[in-house]
Amino acid sequence: MTEEETRQPDQSATSIPSAGLISYMKSMGPGLVYVLTVLGSGDLVSNSAAGAGYGYAFIWTLALTLVFRFVWVNTSAKYVLVTGESLAQGYARLGRWMIWTLLASTIILAQLAMTYSILMTGHAIDLVLHLPTEWSASIWSLFFAMVGFVMAYWGGYQVVEKFCKVLVVLMGGSLVMVAVLSKPDPVAILQGTFIPSIPGDQGLYGSFFLLMALIGTMSGSLTNLSYAYYCHEAGWRDASHLKAQRFDLLFGVVCMFLMGALLQIAAAATLHPLGVTLNDADDLVRMFSEVQGVAGLVIFSLGLWGAAFSSLVGRLVGYGLIAADLSRFVTDRPSIRDSYRDNPKRHPVYRACVIFWAFTPLYILLTDVSLFWLVLVVSTLYVVMIPILTPALLILTNNRKLMGQHKNGWLTNGLMIFMLLVAGYITYVNAMEWWYS
């Protein structure tokens, strides 16, 4: 191990910039990009399905899973900032098998996630801007797949960050309006938030299946890895940015909780009393429009499009950065391992992955697959990564030679182990339900 790999950071350089809170808020970026990447179709569908099927009962899961997510993502970012290594460099310490596992998982899960993101963008915008053809939704999907490709391939992280800063305000406002128009029950909201419960199965989606989907989208997503790469692209590359990074991520997680809670509240107040079963995004928006009128249709459709499209471009960039970095450890050629570190969007693997993930999922436009079913199934698959990613991260961030005084404390370790146990238990129960059903 070299001296550079084990260096200790200057602790005096971990304070928030002195330019003031407003200037500091303006400097944030990775957290907002991360929020809109993960708060996409998966979160929107799983939260809407939870609210429609079980009322306010699952709001508490948002707080629990977002605590998990904050601890996990903050720990991964801390490792990168303290050591100066990328996550791929850290995982490579555990063996090449880890790199191959992550690379294969990234390629497969990103491709699956892109299928429903592309589908959702077309379905959402088609509800308010329908073209005079039966292929209207598919045409819109193809159009936004191409726009997302251009933004990720030539623009990279910097373009996506500017886009997300505007979109997070518009989406937050639209969700507040939808929730207010729904006229929710404040007492039921408080009960669902502070009194954990798992109700019996109701409707098409079982309670444990939905709980697993919520955990998959909110805490176990492979997309969690992307935040550390967004920090690197934003110029946060050493321990002097630790406090800025924590504040940035905390702000993003709070936004994520509020948006997820508003989705569940709106669905619980509008759709749950009707006892409807949601099979696709069209059903979701149509029911909101029937109850809330044209305002509900327009506001929710645009919010749905924003979630899907931001997730599409965020995943193209984030997964592309992850794959490019992982590829450095698949080859022993120094010219490939060490090139493009400061300009990863020019990396041939990044560019190849962006092309692959932007266009290969378009086959889904020729099928009649249920969008809701596809989103929920893919979301549950993300939970499978928790038993792989979490122990590996625990090993790295408890290594005193690497982390020094930034080594994990008992609270961080306890929460990550608890997340591991919860994910394992819910996965087991859900698997048993499927096996014997």
N, C-alpha and C positions, 0 to 999 in steps of 0.2 A: 504494500500500500504506500503510495507516495505521500509526501508532506502536504501537497496541495489537496489531496483527497481527505485528509484528516484535519485540515486547518480549522481553527476556531474563529468565529466571527467577532467583530468588535461590538460589544453589547451597548455601547453608547450611541450606536447608529440605528437603533430600532424604534425611534420615536416617530410620531406622526409629523409630517411636514409642517413647518412653522408658518406657512403662508395663510393659515386660517382654515376653518371648517368648510366654508363655501368652496374655496379653491381646491381643498382636499376632496370634497365630494365630486367636483368636476373631473378630478384626475382618475376617478374610479372607472373601471371598464371591464376587467376580466369577470367580475362577479355578475354583472348584468348580461354579458354574453353567455356566461354559464347558465344563468337563470332561464333565459329564453331558449337555450339549447335543450335543457332537460325538461323545462315546462312546456313541452310540445304536445303532440297528439296523444302520447301515452298518458301523460298526467291529466290532460283534459278529458279523455275518454274514461279512464279509471275513476277519476273523481266524479264525473257526471253520472257514471253507472252506479257508483256507491250512493250518491245522493238520491237518484231516481229509485233505486231498489231498496235502500235501507234508511232513507230520511237523513237525519242529522247524526246517526249513530256512529259514523266512522270519522268524524272530524278530529277526534283525539289522535287518530293514527298519523295525521299530518304533523302534529307537534313531535310525536315520538320519532317518526322516521326522519324528520328534518334535523333533530338533534343528532341522530346517527350520521346523517349526511354531512352536517357541519363538522363533526369531529373527524370523520374519515377524510373528507376533502381538505380540511385545514391541516391534518397531519401529513397528508401527501405533499401539500404545498410547502409545509415547514421543512420537510426532508430536502426538497429541491433548493429552497432558499438557503438553508444552513450549509449543505454539503457542496452546492454548486453543480451537483450532478442532475441529470434528467431522471425521470422515473424509470425509463428503460435501463439506464446505467445501474440504478439501484437494483432492479429486478434481475439484471444480468449477474449480479453478485451471487444470486441464489441458484444459478445454473442456467444453461442454455435452454433446457426444457421449459423454463418459465417464459422465456422470450417467445419460443415457438407456440406455447399455449396461448399467450396473450395476442400474438399476431393472428393466429387462426380464429380466435374468438372475436377479435376486432373486425376482421374481414366478414365473418358470417353474420354477427349481430348487427353491424352497421348496414349491411345489405338488407336485412330484414326490416330494420327500423326505417330505412329510406323508402321501402315499399309503401308503408302506411303514411309516411309524411307526404310523399308525392300524391297519393290518393286523396289525402285530406285537403291539401291545398286546392285541388281541382273541385272537389265536392263543395267546399265552403264558399268559394267565390262564385261558383255556378248558381248558388241559391239566390244571389242578389244581382248577378250579371249573366243571366242565362243566354247563350248563343242559340240562334235558330237552327239547331241540329241536335239529334239524339246523342252525338258525340261531344256535346258541350263540355261536360265535366272532364273528359279525357283530354280535350284540346287545352283547357286551362291547366291541367296537371302537367302536360308536356311543356307548355309555355313557362311555367314556374320552375320546372326542372332545369330548363335551359338558363333562366335568369339566375337560379341558385348556382349553377355550374360556372357561369361567368364571374359571379361575385367571389366564389371560392378559388377558382383557378387563377384569375388575374388580380383580384383584389386582395384576397387573403384576410388575415385577422383584422387588419386596420379598417378595412371597408365594413366588415361585419360588425365591428364594435360601434362604429358611428350609426349604423342602421339600427342596432339593438337599443341604443340610448334613446332614440326617438320612439321605437316600437313599445318599449316597456311602459312608457307613460300612456300611450294610446290604449294598450291592452289593459292596464290597471284601471283606467277610467271606464272602459267598456264593461269590465266585470263588476265594478261597483254599481254601475247603472242597472245591469241585468239583475244583480242581487237585490237592489232596492225595489225595482219594479216587481220582484217576486213576492214582496210582502212576507218575509220569513217570520218565524216564531222565535223571539229573543230567548225565552226560557229554554226551548228545545236546543237552541244553539249552544247555550252555556252547558247544558247537560251532556250534549254530544262532544263538547270540547274537554270537559273536566272529569267526566265519569266514564272511564273506559268500559266498553262492552262489545261482545261479538254476538249479534243476533242470529237467530236461526235462519236457514236458507230461505230466500224469497225470490221468486221469479227465475229468470234464465241463468243468472250467474250466482253460484254459491258464495256464502260469506267468506270462507277461507280462500276461495279462488280470487275474489276481489281483494282480500287482505294481502295475498301474495302479490297481486298485480300492483297494489299501492306501494308495498315495500320495494318491489322491483323498480318501479319508476321513481320513487322518492328517495331511496337510500342505496339500493344495490346496483344501480346502473353503471355499466362500463363507461358511460359518459363522464363519471366522476373523475376519471384519469385526465380528461381534457383540461380541467381548470388549471393544473400546474403548467400546462403548455400555453394556455392563454396568458398566464402571468409572465412567462418567458417572452412571449411576443409583445407584451405591453412594456417590456423593459425592466420588469421586476426580477432581478437575477442574483441577489445576495441577501444576507440577513438584515441589511439596513431597511428592507421593505417588509419585515415581518408584521409590524403593527398595521401598516397600510393594508397589507394582504388580509389580515384577520378582520379588519373593519369592512373591507370591500366584500369579503365572503359573507360576513354576518348580515350586512345590508341586503345582499342578494338572497340569503336564506329567509329573511323576514318577508321580503317581497314574494318569495315562493310560497310561504305559508299562507299569506293573505290571499293570493290568487287561487291556490288550491282550495282554501276554505270558502271563498266566494263561489267557486264552481259547485262545491257540494251543497252550499246553502241555497243557491239558485235552483239546482235540480231537486233538492229536498222539498222546497216550498212550491215549486211549479209542477213537477212531474210525479213525485211520490204519491200525492193524494189521488192522482188519476189511476194509479196502479198499472202504468204502461210498461211494456217491455221494449227496451231499446236494442235494435239490431244493427243500425248504422248511423252515421252522422246526420243523414237527412232526417231520420226520425227525431233525433235530438233537437235540431234547429226548428223542424216543423212544429213540434210540440211547444217550444218556446214562443213561436210566432202565433200559434192559436190562442195561447193564454195572454201574451203580452202585445199582440198586434204587430204592425209593421216595424215599430221601434225594436221590439224583441228580435225580430227576424234580422234586421240590418245590423244591430249592435252585436248580437251573438255570432252571426255569420262572419263578420269582419274580425271579431276576436278569435274565432276558430281558425280563420285563415292566418292571422298573425302568429298564433301558436304553432301552426303546422309549418309555415314558411320559415320562421325564425329557427325552428328546430332543424329544418332541412339544411339551411346554409350553415348553421352552427355545427351540425354533425359532420358535414362535408369538410369543414376546416379542422374541427377538433380531432375527428378520427383520422383525417389525413396526416396531421402533425404526429399523432401517436404512431401510426403505421410507418411513417418515414423514420422516426426515431428508433423504433423497434428493428427496422431493417438494417440499421447500422451494426447490429450485433448478430445478424444472420451471416454476414460476410466478414472475412478477415482482411479484406483489402483496405488499407489505411485511406486511400483516396475516396472511398465510398463512406467509410466510417466517420471521417472528420470533415468532410465537405458539407456545405449548406447549413452549418450550425446556426449562422446568423441570418440566413435567408431561406428558411425551410420550404417556402412556397415554390421555390425553383427546383426542389429536390425531385428527381424523376419518379420516386416512389409516391411522394405526395401527389404529383400531377396524375400519375396512373390511377391512384386510388380515387381521386376526385372524379375522373372520367368514368371509372368503373361504377362508383356508387351513384353517380348522377343519372346514368343512362341504363344500366342493366336492370334496375327495378321496374322499368317501364312496361315489362311484360304483364305486370299486374293489372294494367289498364284493359287488357283483353280478357280478364276473368270476371266472374261475378262473386268473388269472395266477399264475405261480410266484413266490413271495415272494423266494426266494433270487436268482432271475434279475433281478427288478426292483431289488433292493437293489444288486447288483453293477453293473448297467448305469448306474443313477443315480450311483453312486459314481465310476465312470470319467468321467462327464460333468463332475464337479467339477474334474478335472485341466485341462479346457479353460480355466478361469478363471485358471490360473497365469500364462500369457503376457500376460494383460491386467492383473491386479492387481499382479504383482511389479514390472514396469518402472515403473508409475505410482508405486508406493510408493518405489522407489529414487530417482526424480526428486525427489519431495517431501522425503524425509529426507536428501538430500545437498545441499539448498539451504541454504547458510550463513546467508542473510538470515532464513530461517524458523527454523532449528534452532540457530544459534549454535554453542556448543561441544558441543552434543548431536548435531551432524551425524554421520552414520554413519562408523564406522571401517572399515578395510580388511577385517577379519574378517567383519563383518556384510554388507558388500557382496559379499564373495567367496562366502559361504554362500548368499545369495539368488540370485546369478547361477548358482551350481552347481545349486541347486534348479531353476532355470529350464531349464538344459541337460538335467538328468536327466528332468524331466517331458516335455520336448520329444522326447527320444530314445525314451522308453518309449511315448509316444503314437504316434510314427511307426512303431515296430516293431509295436505292437498293431494299428494301422490297416492295415499291410501284411499281417499275418496274416489279418485279417478279409477284406481285398480279394481275396486269392488262395485263400482257403479255399472 
